[in-house]
Amino acid sequence: MIFQSTKTASLKANLEDAIFNSLPADNGLYMPEYIRQISPDFLENIENKTFKEIAVEVADTLFEGEITRSKIENIIEQAYDFEAPAVGITSEDYVLELFHGPSMAFKDFGARFMAALMSYFLLRSSREIKILVATSGDTGGAVAQGFYKVPGISVTILYPSGKVSDIQEKQLTTLGHNVTALEVDGTFDDCQRLVKEAFLDQELNAKFNLASANSINIARLIPQSFYFFSAYAQLKKLGKPIVFSVPSGNFGNISAGLLAYKMGLPVEQFVASTNLNNAVPRYLESGTYDPRPSIETVSNAMDVGSPSNFVRFTRFFGDDWNSVTEKISGFFFDNFQTQEAMREIYKNHGYVMCPHTAVAYLGLKAYREKNTSDFTGVFLSTAHPAKFSELVEQTLEESIEIPERLKSLLEIEKVSIKMKPDFSAFKNFLLS
């Protein structure tokens, strides 16, 4: 599988180099040089396949023999002891639950796969790597869990101080061992900028083998495409076109869905659903991309003012705005609308949503109001509501059950290193 930079097409990398280098030298992002199509015969019988069987077929199609199918099966077996069920809310709409992994967030699908894939390559090369990752909430916990005690890998996680939930913070600050948490006095955009600058710094790259576990790394998008195929497999029997509503912050999740679509997955429409950090819905409306500083909202994991994956988002369509808007609709919602949706679904269906899931639900609802065609709607639930228990309980005026694996974290003291959003300070920390 060959990748090329979104800035300079002549800058190419194979799978191993793209995963470990994370970013091309020109500060672009890696995209597949071309995208292989999933077998039509496989799609014809996909409803009879398990999640793991689907994941193996998708990965094997993309990797083009760079890793043997038997090794891919081993990687998938190592990564996944959980699935992504599509749960019916109404006769027309389903929620795709992506929170059944160890950190109870959708990032587990990418982090666990990356850890298994990197381990495969590290065993062959006997090298060591340092992973740098910025998080607005769920990425950090998933990466911490996925790479915890993995030989040959150390992890440094940057997160914005005071802008993640208590449970999210505990998930990334309580493991120790090969996982270090930096509490940055700034926003997620600051954390993301520090990580990107590190990858372009010659001195750091001369000393360390740096890699990223953010969605800037193409190895995050590949496994996230698995659950779009899985959702289709579960709902194919309904015989209707499928519309996916994806809660979007850094736009890696919806980019993974677009990868699945470009491989041949039948998708009627994607809905990019955001909070007030709405650079992409505004682009879809006007054709002008105008990123702005991030705004703090109740759906904090989506508080991204300048989404890194925007360039991939448009590149799938040759950067042609008309082509993008034919397949993708965009909507954005404020805190009041988000919490009202949480109350509506709980009152009418007894289903508890996290605020990010509520934004996805609202996007699907808005799209359905504008389109009278008959389709099956799928909105993605990216995190277990207990990860935002204080907000959820306040919104619903009900106590919710907190799974034991999350509850036990609250009793452990966090360990973090406070840092200003200054690259020289970050660089000195890494060098020391």
Protein Blocks (a to p, Z undefined) as FASTA:
>chain_A
ZZddfklmmlccdfklmmmnopafkopacddfbacdddfklmmmmmmpcfklmmmmmmmm
mnnomacfklmmmmmmmmpccdcddddfblmbccddfklbfnopaklmmmmmmmmmmmmm
mmmnopacddddddfklmmmmmmmmmgopghiacdddddehiacfklmmmmmmngmmbcc
ddddbdfklmmmmmmmmmmpmklmmmpccddfbfkbmklmmmmmmmmmmmmmmmmmnopa
cddddddfklmmmmmmmmmmmnopacfbdcddddfblmlmmmmmnopacdddddddfklm
lmcfbdfklmmmmmmnoopaklmmmmpccddddfklmmmmmmmmmmmnopacdfklmmmm
mmmmmmmmmpcbdcddddddfbdfklmmmmmmmmnopacdddfklmmmmmpccddddddf
bfklmmmmmmZZ
